Amino acid sequence: MPNTEFNFLPTIIGSMPHTDPAKACALIARFLKDIPAWPQLPKRSFLENMYVQYSEGFPGVVVENNRIYVDTAKDYSKALEDLYAAYLKNDDDKYPFGPDYAAGFHAFLEQTGLDPLAVKGHITGPLSWGLTVTDESKRAILYNEILGDAVPKLLKLKAAWQEKELQKLSKNTIIFVDEPYMASYGSSVAAGPFSSPEKVAAMIDEVFDGIRGLKGLHCCGNTDWSIFFKTKLDILNFDTYNYAESLTLYPDEVKSFISRGGCVAWGIVPNNVTSVDGETVASLRDRLEEAMVPFTRNGLRFKDLVTHSLLTPSCSLASLTEEGSEKALELLTALSDEMRRRYS
């Protein structure tokens, strides 16, 4: 496993409230000097919705009238053949994401003067993408026997291409696979073949296979965290602000994960206006320490937990105003400084 000794360094999930990619990148560069991340800008365009953003090249995909779906009534055989050929050859250059779909990514790559420890990217996970994007009859595409199998393959190529581009800024990369749908795992929505933890883990690992650097997983709700620990995961990111107790149900898994060099990214800074305005560095520090302490009751040293910790917002910052996102980043970096001063 690559080095995950971050000692509370800060980074973000990805989405920002801006419509101007240059402004978003400038704000990120100002606050996140060690681990900047490229900004997703869903308010700029429907094309930057997290399910549309990585859809270019998927067989039969249609994006129109602020809707994305896969038209299975049309002949998509050539596109499917091309995807599998690229997948087998690891030819990720055929599956980039263009400026219209990720303006923040391309603006991020054009920055100069950065000297980061690592750079962070992100991609929507196969379960979330495949259960959100539907066919023309509104049936989740993951339930299509042929096209469902293509979902993790496309995302693997997208992740690999993204990482290769990010390496122009730093040889050290972190790519998060974002799986918000895992918060619904176990419900009737995620029933069927995807109720199998092994099936979900295998799909995520197929995307991970396209990532050479650190592999992260993000879920912004409560879920069965044991499934994530079955993958080739390096960094687990969860909403610590709202769901701190959810991870404490897995003390053995967390201990084993940290012992093998894994990292927990604590999503401790809230992403709604009321909470951001109501919190201070001191209140967030108390909240974070309270979330961390239960894991030390299982024989895991607090020092080791500190060493293998990142700090993030609880989820996307796109829910805030531009001023609110700046306040959240101020809290995040100040909390990082305080925790590093205290413990590292």
Summary of the structure (lengths in Angstrom):
residues: 344
radius of gyration: 19.3
end to end distance: 21.7
largest distance: 60.6
contacts: 1221
relative contact order: 0.15
helix: 48%
strand: 15%
